[in-house]
Amino acid sequence: MISVDEGRVSYAVMSFGGFLGFGNKFFAVPWATLHVDEKNKCFVINVDKERLKEAPGFDKDHWPDMTPEWAAEINTFYKFTP
């Protein structure tokens, strides 16, 4: 998710759960909370799997309205201060 106003990446979208791509829950994660794992060539977020199950999410057919209130909810959940 790119902030057009600021011209930068604000959130990464990741999926979690489900089986074979069905029932996945999508999450918007503040970009700055991700860390690069150069050895495994991936991004890592330091969030417990059980906590992630409680994260605000959405399904692939119903993306959220990215209002300031939505952003505040996401940032609060991940304890991120922009």
Distance bins in CASP14 RR format, pairs under 12 A and 6 or more apart:
PFRMAT RR
TARGET T0000
AUTHOR 0000-0000-0000
RMODE 2
METHOD distances of the structure
MODEL  1
1 7 0 0 0 0 0 1 0 0 0 0 0
1 8 0 0 0 0 0 1 0 0 0 0 0
1 9 1 0 0 1 0 0 0 0 0 0 0
1 10 1 0 1 0 0 0 0 0 0 0 0
1 11 1 0 1 0 0 0 0 0 0 0 0
1 12 1 0 0 1 0 0 0 0 0 0 0
1 13 1 0 0 1 0 0 0 0 0 0 0
1 14 0 0 0 0 0 1 0 0 0 0 0
1 26 0 0 0 0 0 1 0 0 0 0 0
1 27 0 0 0 0 0 1 0 0 0 0 0
1 28 1 0 0 1 0 0 0 0 0 0 0
1 29 0 0 0 0 1 0 0 0 0 0 0
1 30 0 0 0 0 1 0 0 0 0 0 0
1 31 0 0 0 0 1 0 0 0 0 0 0
1 58 0 0 0 0 0 1 0 0 0 0 0
1 63 0 0 0 0 1 0 0 0 0 0 0
1 64 0 0 0 0 1 0 0 0 0 0 0
1 66 1 0 0 1 0 0 0 0 0 0 0
1 70 0 0 0 0 0 1 0 0 0 0 0
1 71 0 0 0 0 1 0 0 0 0 0 0
1 74 0 0 0 0 0 1 0 0 0 0 0
2 8 1 0 0 1 0 0 0 0 0 0 0
2 9 1 0 1 0 0 0 0 0 0 0 0
2 10 1 0 0 1 0 0 0 0 0 0 0
2 11 0 0 0 0 1 0 0 0 0 0 0
2 12 0 0 0 0 0 1 0 0 0 0 0
2 13 0 0 0 0 0 1 0 0 0 0 0
2 28 0 0 0 0 0 1 0 0 0 0 0
2 31 0 0 0 0 1 0 0 0 0 0 0
2 66 0 0 0 0 0 1 0 0 0 0 0
3 9 1 0 0 1 0 0 0 0 0 0 0
3 10 1 0 1 0 0 0 0 0 0 0 0
3 11 0 0 0 0 1 0 0 0 0 0 0
3 30 0 0 0 0 0 1 0 0 0 0 0
3 31 0 0 0 0 1 0 0 0 0 0 0
3 66 0 0 0 0 1 0 0 0 0 0 0
3 68 0 0 0 0 0 1 0 0 0 0 0
3 71 0 0 0 0 1 0 0 0 0 0 0
3 82 0 0 0 0 1 0 0 0 0 0 0
4 10 0 0 0 0 1 0 0 0 0 0 0
4 66 0 0 0 0 0 1 0 0 0 0 0
5 66 0 0 0 0 0 1 0 0 0 0 0
5 68 0 0 0 0 0 1 0 0 0 0 0
5 71 0 0 0 0 0 1 0 0 0 0 0
6 31 0 0 0 0 0 1 0 0 0 0 0
6 71 0 0 0 0 0 1 0 0 0 0 0
6 82 0 0 0 0 1 0 0 0 0 0 0
7 31 0 0 0 0 0 1 0 0 0 0 0
8 30 0 0 0 0 0 1 0 0 0 0 0
8 31 1 0 0 1 0 0 0 0 0 0 0
8 32 0 0 0 0 0 1 0 0 0 0 0
8 82 0 0 0 0 0 1 0 0 0 0 0
9 28 0 0 0 0 0 1 0 0 0 0 0
9 29 0 0 0 0 0 1 0 0 0 0 0
9 30 0 0 0 0 1 0 0 0 0 0 0
9 31 1 0 1 0 0 0 0 0 0 0 0
9 32 0 0 0 0 1 0 0 0 0 0 0
9 34 0 0 0 0 1 0 0 0 0 0 0
9 43 0 0 0 0 0 1 0 0 0 0 0
10 28 0 0 0 0 1 0 0 0 0 0 0
10 29 0 0 0 0 0 1 0 0 0 0 0
10 30 1 0 0 1 0 0 0 0 0 0 0
10 31 1 0 1 0 0 0 0 0 0 0 0
10 32 0 0 0 0 1 0 0 0 0 0 0
10 33 0 0 0 0 0 1 0 0 0 0 0
10 34 0 0 0 0 0 1 0 0 0 0 0
10 66 0 0 0 0 1 0 0 0 0 0 0
10 68 0 0 0 0 0 1 0 0 0 0 0
10 70 0 0 0 0 0 1 0 0 0 0 0
10 71 1 0 0 1 0 0 0 0 0 0 0
10 74 0 0 0 0 1 0 0 0 0 0 0
10 75 0 0 0 0 1 0 0 0 0 0 0
10 80 0 0 0 0 0 1 0 0 0 0 0
10 82 0 0 0 0 1 0 0 0 0 0 0
11 26 0 0 0 0 0 1 0 0 0 0 0
11 27 0 0 0 0 1 0 0 0 0 0 0
11 28 1 0 1 0 0 0 0 0 0 0 0
11 29 1 0 0 1 0 0 0 0 0 0 0
11 30 1 0 0 1 0 0 0 0 0 0 0
11 31 1 0 1 0 0 0 0 0 0 0 0
11 32 0 0 0 0 1 0 0 0 0 0 0
11 33 0 0 0 0 1 0 0 0 0 0 0
11 34 0 0 0 0 1 0 0 0 0 0 0
11 45 0 0 0 0 0 1 0 0 0 0 0
11 56 0 0 0 0 0 1 0 0 0 0 0
11 57 0 0 0 0 0 1 0 0 0 0 0
11 58 0 0 0 0 0 1 0 0 0 0 0
11 63 0 0 0 0 0 1 0 0 0 0 0
11 64 0 0 0 0 0 1 0 0 0 0 0
11 66 0 0 0 0 1 0 0 0 0 0 0
11 70 0 0 0 0 0 1 0 0 0 0 0
11 71 0 0 0 0 1 0 0 0 0 0 0
11 73 0 0 0 0 0 1 0 0 0 0 0
11 74 1 0 0 1 0 0 0 0 0 0 0
11 75 0 0 0 0 1 0 0 0 0 0 0
11 77 0 0 0 0 0 1 0 0 0 0 0
11 78 0 0 0 0 1 0 0 0 0 0 0
11 80 0 0 0 0 0 1 0 0 0 0 0
11 82 0 0 0 0 0 1 0 0 0 0 0
12 26 0 0 0 0 0 1 0 0 0 0 0
12 27 0 0 0 0 1 0 0 0 0 0 0
12 28 1 0 0 1 0 0 0 0 0 0 0
12 29 1 0 1 0 0 0 0 0 0 0 0
12 30 0 0 0 0 1 0 0 0 0 0 0
12 31 1 0 1 0 0 0 0 0 0 0 0
12 32 0 0 0 0 1 0 0 0 0 0 0
12 33 0 0 0 0 1 0 0 0 0 0 0
12 34 1 0 1 0 0 0 0 0 0 0 0
12 35 0 0 0 0 0 1 0 0 0 0 0
12 36 0 0 0 0 0 1 0 0 0 0 0
12 42 0 0 0 0 0 1 0 0 0 0 0
12 43 1 0 0 1 0 0 0 0 0 0 0
12 44 0 0 0 0 0 1 0 0 0 0 0
12 45 0 0 0 0 1 0 0 0 0 0 0
12 74 0 0 0 0 0 1 0 0 0 0 0
12 78 0 0 0 0 0 1 0 0 0 0 0
13 24 0 0 0 0 0 1 0 0 0 0 0
13 25 0 0 0 0 0 1 0 0 0 0 0
13 26 1 0 1 0 0 0 0 0 0 0 0
13 27 1 0 0 1 0 0 0 0 0 0 0
13 28 1 0 1 0 0 0 0 0 0 0 0
13 29 1 0 0 1 0 0 0 0 0 0 0
13 30 0 0 0 0 0 1 0 0 0 0 0
13 31 0 0 0 0 0 1 0 0 0 0 0
13 34 0 0 0 0 0 1 0 0 0 0 0
13 43 0 0 0 0 0 1 0 0 0 0 0
13 57 0 0 0 0 1 0 0 0 0 0 0
13 58 0 0 0 0 1 0 0 0 0 0 0
13 59 0 0 0 0 0 1 0 0 0 0 0
13 60 0 0 0 0 1 0 0 0 0 0 0
13 63 0 0 0 0 1 0 0 0 0 0 0
13 64 0 0 0 0 0 1 0 0 0 0 0
13 66 0 0 0 0 0 1 0 0 0 0 0
13 74 0 0 0 0 0 1 0 0 0 0 0
14 24 0 0 0 0 1 0 0 0 0 0 0
14 25 0 0 0 0 1 0 0 0 0 0 0
14 26 1 0 0 1 0 0 0 0 0 0 0
14 27 1 0 1 0 0 0 0 0 0 0 0
14 28 0 0 0 0 1 0 0 0 0 0 0
14 29 1 0 1 0 0 0 0 0 0 0 0
14 30 0 0 0 0 0 1 0 0 0 0 0
14 31 0 0 0 0 0 1 0 0 0 0 0
14 33 0 0 0 0 0 1 0 0 0 0 0
14 34 0 0 0 0 1 0 0 0 0 0 0
14 42 0 0 0 0 0 1 0 0 0 0 0
14 43 0 0 0 0 1 0 0 0 0 0 0
14 44 0 0 0 0 0 1 0 0 0 0 0
14 45 1 0 0 1 0 0 0 0 0 0 0
14 47 0 0 0 0 0 1 0 0 0 0 0
14 52 0 0 0 0 1 0 0 0 0 0 0
14 55 0 0 0 0 1 0 0 0 0 0 0
14 57 0 0 0 0 0 1 0 0 0 0 0
14 58 0 0 0 0 0 1 0 0 0 0 0
14 78 0 0 0 0 0 1 0 0 0 0 0
15 21 1 0 0 1 0 0 0 0 0 0 0
15 22 0 0 0 0 0 1 0 0 0 0 0
15 23 0 0 0 0 1 0 0 0 0 0 0
15 24 1 0 1 0 0 0 0 0 0 0 0
15 25 1 0 0 1 0 0 0 0 0 0 0
15 26 1 0 1 0 0 0 0 0 0 0 0
15 27 1 0 0 1 0 0 0 0 0 0 0
15 28 0 0 0 0 0 1 0 0 0 0 0
15 29 0 0 0 0 0 1 0 0 0 0 0
15 52 0 0 0 0 0 1 0 0 0 0 0
15 55 0 0 0 0 0 1 0 0 0 0 0
15 57 0 0 0 0 1 0 0 0 0 0 0
15 58 0 0 0 0 0 1 0 0 0 0 0
15 59 0 0 0 0 1 0 0 0 0 0 0
15 60 0 0 0 0 1 0 0 0 0 0 0
16 23 0 0 0 0 1 0 0 0 0 0 0
16 24 1 0 0 1 0 0 0 0 0 0 0
16 25 1 0 1 0 0 0 0 0 0 0 0
16 26 1 0 0 1 0 0 0 0 0 0 0
16 27 1 0 0 1 0 0 0 0 0 0 0
16 28 0 0 0 0 0 1 0 0 0 0 0
16 29 0 0 0 0 0 1 0 0 0 0 0
16 45 0 0 0 0 0 1 0 0 0 0 0
16 47 0 0 0 0 1 0 0 0 0 0 0
16 49 0 0 0 0 1 0 0 0 0 0 0
16 50 0 0 0 0 0 1 0 0 0 0 0
16 51 0 0 0 0 0 1 0 0 0 0 0
16 52 1 0 1 0 0 0 0 0 0 0 0
16 53 1 0 0 1 0 0 0 0 0 0 0
16 54 0 0 0 0 0 1 0 0 0 0 0
16 55 0 0 0 0 1 0 0 0 0 0 0
16 57 0 0 0 0 1 0 0 0 0 0 0
16 58 0 0 0 0 0 1 0 0 0 0 0
16 59 0 0 0 0 0 1 0 0 0 0 0
17 23 1 0 0 1 0 0 0 0 0 0 0
17 24 1 0 1 0 0 0 0 0 0 0 0
17 25 1 0 0 1 0 0 0 0 0 0 0
17 26 0 0 0 0 0 1 0 0 0 0 0
17 27 0 0 0 0 0 1 0 0 0 0 0
17 49 0 0 0 0 1 0 0 0 0 0 0
17 52 0 0 0 0 1 0 0 0 0 0 0
17 53 0 0 0 0 1 0 0 0 0 0 0
17 55 0 0 0 0 0 1 0 0 0 0 0
17 57 0 0 0 0 0 1 0 0 0 0 0
17 59 0 0 0 0 0 1 0 0 0 0 0
18 24 1 0 1 0 0 0 0 0 0 0 0
18 25 1 0 0 1 0 0 0 0 0 0 0
18 26 0 0 0 0 0 1 0 0 0 0 0
18 53 0 0 0 0 0 1 0 0 0 0 0
18 59 0 0 0 0 0 1 0 0 0 0 0
18 60 0 0 0 0 0 1 0 0 0 0 0
21 59 0 0 0 0 0 1 0 0 0 0 0
21 60 0 0 0 0 1 0 0 0 0 0 0
22 59 0 0 0 0 0 1 0 0 0 0 0
22 60 0 0 0 0 0 1 0 0 0 0 0
23 58 0 0 0 0 0 1 0 0 0 0 0
23 59 1 0 0 1 0 0 0 0 0 0 0
23 60 0 0 0 0 1 0 0 0 0 0 0
23 61 0 0 0 0 0 1 0 0 0 0 0
24 57 0 0 0 0 0 1 0 0 0 0 0
24 58 0 0 0 0 0 1 0 0 0 0 0
24 59 1 0 0 1 0 0 0 0 0 0 0
24 60 1 0 0 1 0 0 0 0 0 0 0
24 61 0 0 0 0 0 1 0 0 0 0 0
25 52 0 0 0 0 1 0 0 0 0 0 0
25 53 0 0 0 0 1 0 0 0 0 0 0
25 54 0 0 0 0 0 1 0 0 0 0 0
25 55 0 0 0 0 1 0 0 0 0 0 0
25 56 0 0 0 0 1 0 0 0 0 0 0
25 57 1 0 1 0 0 0 0 0 0 0 0
25 58 1 0 0 1 0 0 0 0 0 0 0
25 59 1 0 0 1 0 0 0 0 0 0 0
25 60 0 0 0 0 1 0 0 0 0 0 0
25 62 0 0 0 0 0 1 0 0 0 0 0
26 52 0 0 0 0 0 1 0 0 0 0 0
26 55 0 0 0 0 0 1 0 0 0 0 0
26 56 0 0 0 0 0 1 0 0 0 0 0
26 57 1 0 0 1 0 0 0 0 0 0 0
26 58 1 0 1 0 0 0 0 0 0 0 0
26 59 1 0 0 1 0 0 0 0 0 0 0
26 60 1 0 0 1 0 0 0 0 0 0 0
26 61 0 0 0 0 0 1 0 0 0 0 0
26 62 0 0 0 0 1 0 0 0 0 0 0
26 63 1 0 0 1 0 0 0 0 0 0 0
26 64 0 0 0 0 1 0 0 0 0 0 0
27 33 0 0 0 0 0 1 0 0 0 0 0
27 34 0 0 0 0 0 1 0 0 0 0 0
27 45 0 0 0 0 1 0 0 0 0 0 0
27 47 0 0 0 0 1 0 0 0 0 0 0
27 51 0 0 0 0 0 1 0 0 0 0 0
27 52 1 0 0 1 0 0 0 0 0 0 0
27 53 0 0 0 0 0 1 0 0 0 0 0
27 54 0 0 0 0 0 1 0 0 0 0 0
27 55 1 0 1 0 0 0 0 0 0 0 0
27 56 1 0 0 1 0 0 0 0 0 0 0
27 57 1 0 1 0 0 0 0 0 0 0 0
27 58 0 0 0 0 1 0 0 0 0 0 0
27 59 0 0 0 0 0 1 0 0 0 0 0
27 60 0 0 0 0 0 1 0 0 0 0 0
27 63 0 0 0 0 0 1 0 0 0 0 0
27 64 0 0 0 0 0 1 0 0 0 0 0
27 73 0 0 0 0 0 1 0 0 0 0 0
27 74 0 0 0 0 1 0 0 0 0 0 0
27 77 0 0 0 0 1 0 0 0 0 0 0
27 78 0 0 0 0 1 0 0 0 0 0 0
28 34 0 0 0 0 0 1 0 0 0 0 0
28 45 0 0 0 0 0 1 0 0 0 0 0
28 55 0 0 0 0 1 0 0 0 0 0 0
28 56 1 0 0 1 0 0 0 0 0 0 0
28 57 1 0 0 1 0 0 0 0 0 0 0
28 58 1 0 0 1 0 0 0 0 0 0 0
28 63 0 0 0 0 1 0 0 0 0 0 0
28 64 1 0 0 1 0 0 0 0 0 0 0
28 65 0 0 0 0 0 1 0 0 0 0 0
28 66 0 0 0 0 1 0 0 0 0 0 0
28 70 0 0 0 0 1 0 0 0 0 0 0
28 71 0 0 0 0 1 0 0 0 0 0 0
28 73 0 0 0 0 1 0 0 0 0 0 0
28 74 1 0 1 0 0 0 0 0 0 0 0
28 75 0 0 0 0 0 1 0 0 0 0 0
28 77 0 0 0 0 1 0 0 0 0 0 0
28 78 0 0 0 0 1 0 0 0 0 0 0
28 80 0 0 0 0 0 1 0 0 0 0 0
29 35 0 0 0 0 0 1 0 0 0 0 0
29 43 0 0 0 0 1 0 0 0 0 0 0
29 44 0 0 0 0 0 1 0 0 0 0 0
29 45 1 0 1 0 0 0 0 0 0 0 0
29 46 0 0 0 0 0 1 0 0 0 0 0
29 47 0 0 0 0 1 0 0 0 0 0 0
29 52 0 0 0 0 1 0 0 0 0 0 0
29 55 0 0 0 0 1 0 0 0 0 0 0
29 56 0 0 0 0 0 1 0 0 0 0 0
29 57 0 0 0 0 0 1 0 0 0 0 0
29 74 1 0 0 1 0 0 0 0 0 0 0
29 75 0 0 0 0 0 1 0 0 0 0 0
29 77 0 0 0 0 1 0 0 0 0 0 0
29 78 1 0 0 1 0 0 0 0 0 0 0
29 79 0 0 0 0 0 1 0 0 0 0 0
29 80 0 0 0 0 1 0 0 0 0 0 0
30 45 0 0 0 0 1 0 0 0 0 0 0
30 47 0 0 0 0 0 1 0 0 0 0 0
30 55 0 0 0 0 0 1 0 0 0 0 0
30 71 0 0 0 0 1 0 0 0 0 0 0
30 72 0 0 0 0 0 1 0 0 0 0 0
30 73 0 0 0 0 0 1 0 0 0 0 0
30 74 1 0 0 1 0 0 0 0 0 0 0
30 75 1 0 0 1 0 0 0 0 0 0 0
30 76 0 0 0 0 0 1 0 0 0 0 0
30 77 0 0 0 0 1 0 0 0 0 0 0
30 78 1 0 1 0 0 0 0 0 0 0 0
30 79 0 0 0 0 1 0 0 0 0 0 0
30 80 1 0 1 0 0 0 0 0 0 0 0
30 81 0 0 0 0 1 0 0 0 0 0 0
30 82 1 0 0 1 0 0 0 0 0 0 0
31 43 0 0 0 0 1 0 0 0 0 0 0
31 45 0 0 0 0 0 1 0 0 0 0 0
31 71 0 0 0 0 0 1 0 0 0 0 0
31 74 0 0 0 0 0 1 0 0 0 0 0
31 75 0 0 0 0 0 1 0 0 0 0 0
31 78 0 0 0 0 0 1 0 0 0 0 0
31 80 0 0 0 0 1 0 0 0 0 0 0
31 82 0 0 0 0 0 1 0 0 0 0 0
32 43 0 0 0 0 0 1 0 0 0 0 0
32 45 0 0 0 0 0 1 0 0 0 0 0
32 74 0 0 0 0 0 1 0 0 0 0 0
32 75 0 0 0 0 1 0 0 0 0 0 0
32 78 0 0 0 0 1 0 0 0 0 0 0
32 79 0 0 0 0 0 1 0 0 0 0 0
32 80 1 0 0 1 0 0 0 0 0 0 0
32 81 0 0 0 0 1 0 0 0 0 0 0
32 82 1 0 0 1 0 0 0 0 0 0 0
33 43 0 0 0 0 1 0 0 0 0 0 0
33 44 0 0 0 0 1 0 0 0 0 0 0
33 45 1 0 1 0 0 0 0 0 0 0 0
33 46 1 0 0 1 0 0 0 0 0 0 0
33 47 0 0 0 0 1 0 0 0 0 0 0
33 52 0 0 0 0 0 1 0 0 0 0 0
33 55 0 0 0 0 0 1 0 0 0 0 0
33 74 0 0 0 0 1 0 0 0 0 0 0
33 75 0 0 0 0 1 0 0 0 0 0 0
33 77 0 0 0 0 0 1 0 0 0 0 0
33 78 1 0 1 0 0 0 0 0 0 0 0
33 79 0 0 0 0 1 0 0 0 0 0 0
33 80 1 0 1 0 0 0 0 0 0 0 0
33 81 0 0 0 0 0 1 0 0 0 0 0
33 82 0 0 0 0 0 1 0 0 0 0 0
34 42 0 0 0 0 1 0 0 0 0 0 0
34 43 1 0 1 0 0 0 0 0 0 0 0
34 44 1 0 0 1 0 0 0 0 0 0 0
34 45 1 0 1 0 0 0 0 0 0 0 0
34 46 0 0 0 0 1 0 0 0 0 0 0
34 47 0 0 0 0 0 1 0 0 0 0 0
34 78 0 0 0 0 0 1 0 0 0 0 0
34 80 0 0 0 0 0 1 0 0 0 0 0
35 42 0 0 0 0 1 0 0 0 0 0 0
35 43 1 0 0 1 0 0 0 0 0 0 0
35 44 1 0 1 0 0 0 0 0 0 0 0
35 45 1 0 0 1 0 0 0 0 0 0 0
35 46 1 0 0 1 0 0 0 0 0 0 0
35 47 0 0 0 0 0 1 0 0 0 0 0
36 42 1 0 0 1 0 0 0 0 0 0 0
36 43 1 0 0 1 0 0 0 0 0 0 0
36 44 1 0 0 1 0 0 0 0 0 0 0
36 45 0 0 0 0 0 1 0 0 0 0 0
37 43 1 0 0 1 0 0 0 0 0 0 0
37 44 1 0 1 0 0 0 0 0 0 0 0
37 45 0 0 0 0 0 1 0 0 0 0 0
37 46 0 0 0 0 0 1 0 0 0 0 0
38 44 0 0 0 0 0 1 0 0 0 0 0
45 51 0 0 0 0 0 1 0 0 0 0 0
45 52 0 0 0 0 1 0 0 0 0 0 0
45 55 0 0 0 0 0 1 0 0 0 0 0
45 77 0 0 0 0 0 1 0 0 0 0 0
45 78 1 0 0 1 0 0 0 0 0 0 0
45 79 0 0 0 0 0 1 0 0 0 0 0
45 80 0 0 0 0 0 1 0 0 0 0 0
46 52 0 0 0 0 0 1 0 0 0 0 0
46 78 0 0 0 0 1 0 0 0 0 0 0
46 79 0 0 0 0 0 1 0 0 0 0 0
46 80 0 0 0 0 0 1 0 0 0 0 0
47 53 0 0 0 0 0 1 0 0 0 0 0
47 54 0 0 0 0 1 0 0 0 0 0 0
47 55 1 0 0 1 0 0 0 0 0 0 0
47 77 0 0 0 0 1 0 0 0 0 0 0
47 78 1 0 0 1 0 0 0 0 0 0 0
47 79 0 0 0 0 1 0 0 0 0 0 0
47 80 0 0 0 0 0 1 0 0 0 0 0
48 54 0 0 0 0 1 0 0 0 0 0 0
48 55 0 0 0 0 0 1 0 0 0 0 0
48 78 0 0 0 0 0 1 0 0 0 0 0
49 55 0 0 0 0 0 1 0 0 0 0 0
51 77 0 0 0 0 1 0 0 0 0 0 0
51 78 0 0 0 0 1 0 0 0 0 0 0
51 79 0 0 0 0 0 1 0 0 0 0 0
52 77 0 0 0 0 1 0 0 0 0 0 0
52 78 0 0 0 0 1 0 0 0 0 0 0
54 77 0 0 0 0 1 0 0 0 0 0 0
54 78 0 0 0 0 0 1 0 0 0 0 0
55 73 0 0 0 0 0 1 0 0 0 0 0
55 74 0 0 0 0 1 0 0 0 0 0 0
55 76 0 0 0 0 0 1 0 0 0 0 0
55 77 1 0 1 0 0 0 0 0 0 0 0
55 78 1 0 0 1 0 0 0 0 0 0 0
55 79 0 0 0 0 0 1 0 0 0 0 0
56 64 0 0 0 0 1 0 0 0 0 0 0
56 69 0 0 0 0 0 1 0 0 0 0 0
56 70 0 0 0 0 1 0 0 0 0 0 0
56 71 0 0 0 0 0 1 0 0 0 0 0
56 72 0 0 0 0 0 1 0 0 0 0 0
56 73 1 0 1 0 0 0 0 0 0 0 0
56 74 1 0 0 1 0 0 0 0 0 0 0
56 75 0 0 0 0 0 1 0 0 0 0 0
56 76 0 0 0 0 1 0 0 0 0 0 0
56 77 1 0 1 0 0 0 0 0 0 0 0
56 78 0 0 0 0 1 0 0 0 0 0 0
57 63 0 0 0 0 1 0 0 0 0 0 0
57 64 1 0 0 1 0 0 0 0 0 0 0
57 70 0 0 0 0 0 1 0 0 0 0 0
57 73 0 0 0 0 1 0 0 0 0 0 0
57 74 0 0 0 0 1 0 0 0 0 0 0
57 77 0 0 0 0 1 0 0 0 0 0 0
58 64 1 0 1 0 0 0 0 0 0 0 0
58 65 0 0 0 0 0 1 0 0 0 0 0
58 66 0 0 0 0 0 1 0 0 0 0 0
58 70 0 0 0 0 1 0 0 0 0 0 0
58 73 0 0 0 0 0 1 0 0 0 0 0
58 74 0 0 0 0 0 1 0 0 0 0 0
63 70 0 0 0 0 0 1 0 0 0 0 0
64 70 1 0 1 0 0 0 0 0 0 0 0
64 71 0 0 0 0 1 0 0 0 0 0 0
64 73 0 0 0 0 1 0 0 0 0 0 0
64 74 0 0 0 0 1 0 0 0 0 0 0
65 71 0 0 0 0 0 1 0 0 0 0 0
65 73 0 0 0 0 0 1 0 0 0 0 0
66 72 0 0 0 0 0 1 0 0 0 0 0
66 73 0 0 0 0 0 1 0 0 0 0 0
66 74 0 0 0 0 1 0 0 0 0 0 0
67 73 0 0 0 0 1 0 0 0 0 0 0
67 74 0 0 0 0 0 1 0 0 0 0 0
68 74 0 0 0 0 0 1 0 0 0 0 0
68 75 0 0 0 0 0 1 0 0 0 0 0
68 82 0 0 0 0 0 1 0 0 0 0 0
69 75 0 0 0 0 0 1 0 0 0 0 0
69 76 0 0 0 0 0 1 0 0 0 0 0
70 76 0 0 0 0 0 1 0 0 0 0 0
70 77 0 0 0 0 0 1 0 0 0 0 0
71 77 0 0 0 0 0 1 0 0 0 0 0
71 78 0 0 0 0 0 1 0 0 0 0 0
71 80 0 0 0 0 1 0 0 0 0 0 0
71 81 0 0 0 0 0 1 0 0 0 0 0
71 82 0 0 0 0 1 0 0 0 0 0 0
72 78 0 0 0 0 0 1 0 0 0 0 0
72 80 0 0 0 0 0 1 0 0 0 0 0
72 81 0 0 0 0 0 1 0 0 0 0 0
72 82 0 0 0 0 1 0 0 0 0 0 0
73 80 0 0 0 0 0 1 0 0 0 0 0
74 80 1 0 0 1 0 0 0 0 0 0 0
74 82 0 0 0 0 0 1 0 0 0 0 0
75 81 1 0 0 1 0 0 0 0 0 0 0
75 82 1 0 0 1 0 0 0 0 0 0 0
76 82 0 0 0 0 0 1 0 0 0 0 0
END
